[in-house]
Amino acid sequence: MSDDRTPATPDAAGRPDSMLIAYDGSDEARRAIEWAGSLLSVRTAYILTAWEPLQRQAARTAGASGMMQPDWDSSVADDDPAHEEAKRICREGVEIAASAGFTAEPYLVESETTIWSAIVDAARDLDAGVIVSGTRGNSGLRGLLSSSTADAVLKNAGRPVLIVPPPK
């Protein structure tokens, strides 16, 4: 899984010929792939799984609690369990997308800041005509306490976005 992809170009009628589907292994992400397969005519899908190195996750958690982790080494991706899990999740997403009728390619990205920015940056890099994402649909207190990746993608994408809500 490489980050080196040729950007997509519109077809002869000016319609986009590819989409980016954000896939994190959740039921909501799986549902988004299935809905995209039934609603959209674009048949080429890049399945994006954004991941964060385990050491960075630990450093962020330690920093949030006031602790320091001074020995963070950014060169451990090959041995990182989070990287291996992200590859597995991305492959799973490609299989689901293929079952939904897409010509699917994996697109694994290390998230350096936020997941939503990794999604928006990947869509720009690939020149994806549309971004597809599921959402957990948090509302009430939970919605106030957690930021929504789907909301941030929608506000910052600069291209069409299909957000598939969870089932009622």
PyMOL commands that set and color helices and strands:
alter all, ss='L'
color gray80, all
select helices_A, chain A and resi 27-39+54-64+77-79+81-99+115-126+140-145+149-156
alter helices_A, ss='H'
color red, helices_A
select strands_A, chain A and resi 19-22+44-51+103-110+130-134+161-164
alter strands_A, ss='S'
color yellow, strands_A
deselect
rebuild
show_as cartoon
